Amino acid sequence: MTNQPTEIAIVGGGMVGGALALGLAQHGFSVMVIEHAQPAPVCR
């Protein structure tokens, strides 16, 4: 967690939340995604 100012908070980092966060960030918004679940393991 950071103490940086955030313009928009999105609850849920699924497909829609992630796409929304990416789109808003690409348009210059400061976005925070809040997700309860742990990230999925990365396959290497």
C-alpha positions as CSV (number, residue, x, y, z in Angstrom):
1,M,0.0,0.0,0.0
2,T,1.3,3.5,-0.8
3,N,0.5,6.9,0.4
4,Q,0.4,8.4,-3.1
5,P,-2.6,10.5,-4.1
6,T,-5.1,8.5,-6.2
7,E,-7.9,9.9,-8.4
8,I,-9.7,6.7,-9.0
9,A,-9.9,3.5,-6.9
10,I,-11.2,0.3,-8.6
11,V,-12.3,-2.6,-6.4
12,G,-11.6,-5.9,-8.1
13,G,-8.7,-6.7,-10.3
14,G,-10.4,-9.2,-12.7
15,M,-10.7,-8.8,-16.4
16,V,-13.0,-5.7,-16.3
17,G,-11.2,-4.0,-13.4
18,G,-7.8,-4.6,-15.0
19,A,-8.9,-3.3,-18.4
20,L,-10.6,-0.3,-16.8
21,A,-7.5,0.6,-14.7
22,L,-5.2,0.2,-17.8
23,G,-7.5,2.4,-20.0
24,L,-7.8,5.1,-17.3
25,A,-4.0,5.1,-16.6
26,Q,-3.3,5.5,-20.3
27,H,-5.5,8.6,-20.3
28,G,-3.5,10.1,-17.4
29,F,-5.5,9.2,-14.4
30,S,-3.9,8.0,-11.1
31,V,-5.5,4.6,-10.5
32,M,-5.4,2.2,-7.6
33,V,-6.7,-1.4,-8.0
34,I,-7.8,-3.0,-4.7
35,E,-7.9,-6.8,-4.9
36,H,-8.5,-9.3,-2.1
37,A,-7.1,-12.4,-3.7
38,Q,-3.4,-13.1,-4.1
39,P,-1.9,-12.8,-7.6
40,A,-1.8,-16.0,-9.6
41,P,1.6,-17.8,-9.8
42,V,3.6,-17.0,-13.0
43,C,4.4,-19.9,-15.2
44,R,8.0,-19.8,-16.4
